[in-house]
Structures are given as structure tokens and as C-alpha cells.
């Protein structure tokens, strides 16, 4: 039995078909953008970098790394990036892909954005599942809050230069 692999790659047009065929539960759609909508915003904003989560080389998830203009509302750190529009396609959920992809995030960002020393994300206070995935991946809640379209959001931080134990 082969061990399935999870990897991160920048979006390329070959992934488009799979990402247009993307499904989330209604509850999940409240908290995140579908890849198709997020990709449209990426085309308009050069600071948005779409990333595909691959599971055995198949697009299984998606997120956007957003530069300074995305992070400025949540942090004064000039070297931070915002993780946004994060999701795993419904047909791939429950396989541990989210947890593995978050663990890969630190090295991916260090490799492609060497100036970045922090990743920030916002997560809705009622999105407990996502909070657990992010915390397991090393994100920390430093007590900062923001308001989003679905109510209060926690602001989580992942520091890239801290030594991992």
C-alpha cells in the first residue's frame, strides 16, 4: 500500500478544471471563498499568490498567500503574509490533508518568500474545526480579534523563524 503524499504548488492553468469542480459544505462556504472566486481576485491583485494543495498529485485543496495589502489590517509586520481562502475540496476531506498542508506551509513560504517571517490568518470564532487544524500546525492565538462578514474572527500567527521542537 502506497503512502499518499500531500504537497503544495503554485497554481498553474492545468489545475483549473479540478478547481472549478470544487465542492464545500454550505457551512464551510460561510467561512471561505471557492477557488474560482479567489482566483479571479488573484488575477486583479499581484500581491495574491494562489497555491494548490495536492494529494497524490491531484488538486485537493486551495489557498491564497496575500502580501502586505492583505495583511495590513491585521498586523503592522511589514514582512508578514496573510493566508486566506483556505479549503479542502469536499471529496478529499477527512484524509488528514489539511493538517499535513499546514505543516508544509512554513517551508513553502520560506522557500518562495524568503523575506516573510510571519504568516497571519483569520478564522471565525465558530469555525472550531479550522481552529484546531491551524493550532496543530503551529499557529498561535495572541488575543487579537477582527470583525468579518460572519462575526468575530480570531487572528492567528505562525512565526517562521522560531525554532521548532
N, C-alpha and C positions, 0 to 999 in steps of 0.2 A: 504494500500500500504506500503510495507516494504522499509525502507531506506537502500540503498545499502551501503556496507561498504568497505573501502579501508584499506588494512593492508600491512605490509612489513614482509617478512620472508626470511631467508637464503635459497638459492637454495637447493632442495633435488631432487633425481632422479625422483620422481613421477611427477615433473613439466616438465620433459624433452620433452615429446610428445607435450604438448601445446607450448613450446618454440621453437620447431623445426617447428611448424606450424604457424610461426610468419610472419607478413607482415608489411612493411612500404612503404610509397610513395617513388618514386625514389628520390625526393627532400630531403626527410628525410634520406635516405641511404647515402647521401653525407656526412652527419654530424655525424653519429653514426654507431656502429657495431651492427650486428644482434646478438641476444643472443647466437646462435650456435657458432659463431666465438669468441665471448667474453668468453664463457665457455671453449673453447679449450685453450685459453690463461690462464684462471684461473687454469686449471689443471697443467700447467707448472710453475706457479708462486704462491707460498704460501702466498704472500702478497696481492693477489687479492681475494676478497670475493664477490661472486655473490649473488645478492639479487633479489627476485621476488616481484613484486607489485601485490597483489591480489585484485580482485574486486569481492565481494561475493564469496570468496574462490576460484576463478578461476584465473589462471595466466593471467594478463592483461598487465603487463609491466616488465621491467627488468633494472637493472643497476649493476655496479661493484663498490665496495669501495676498493680502491687501497692504500696500505700503503706507507711507506717512499720512496720506489724506484719509485713509480708513481708520487709522489708529488714534488720530489726534483728539478725538472726543473722549477717549478712554485713558490716555496716558500722555505724559509730557516727554517720554523717552523718544528721542529722535531716531533711535536705532531699533525700534520695535516694529513688528508687523502684526496685522490683525488676521486671525483665522476666521473665515466666515463661510456661510453656505455649506457647512459640513453635513454630509449624509452618506448613508449606505443604502444602495438600492434594495428594496423590499425582498426581492428573491435571494439576496445574499446575506440578509440579516440572520443573526443567531449563530454565526460561524467564528466569532472572535475577530472578525476583520477590523472592526472599529478600534478595538484595543490595540491590535498589532499596528495599525496605521498611525495611531497617535504616538506609539513608541518609536516609530520610524521618523516622525516629524522633525525631531531635534537635529539629527544628522542631515536630513534632506535640506533643511533651511541653512545649516552651517555650510554645506557644500555649495549651494546655489546663491546664497545671500550672505557672504562672509561678514558683512558689516552689521548684520542683525544679531542682537544679543538677547532679545526677548520676543516671545510670541504671546499675544493677548487674544482672548476671545470673550464673547459674552454668551451667557447661557441663561435661559429663562428659569426663574425660581421654581416653576412647576415641572421642568423637564429633568426629573430626577435621574432617569436612565443616562442621559448625556452627561450630567454632572459626574456620575460615577465613572464613566469611561474617561473623561478628561482628568479627573483626580488620579485614577490609576496610572494614567500616562504621565504624571508628574506636574500637572497644572495645580497651582495653589490659589486659594481664595484669600486675598489680603483685605477683604472687608469693603472694597469699593463696589458701588452699585450704579446702575443707569436704568432709565425707563425705555422700554421697547414697545413695539406695537401690541404685544401680548402681556404687558405689565412689567414688573420689576425684573431686572436681569442682574446676575452676578457677573463680575468682571474677573476672569481667571488669568493667571500669569504663568508662563513657562520660561524660566531663565536658562539661557543656552550655555552660559559659561560656568555654571555651577558644576562641581564635581559630583558625579553620580555614585551612589554607594552600591 
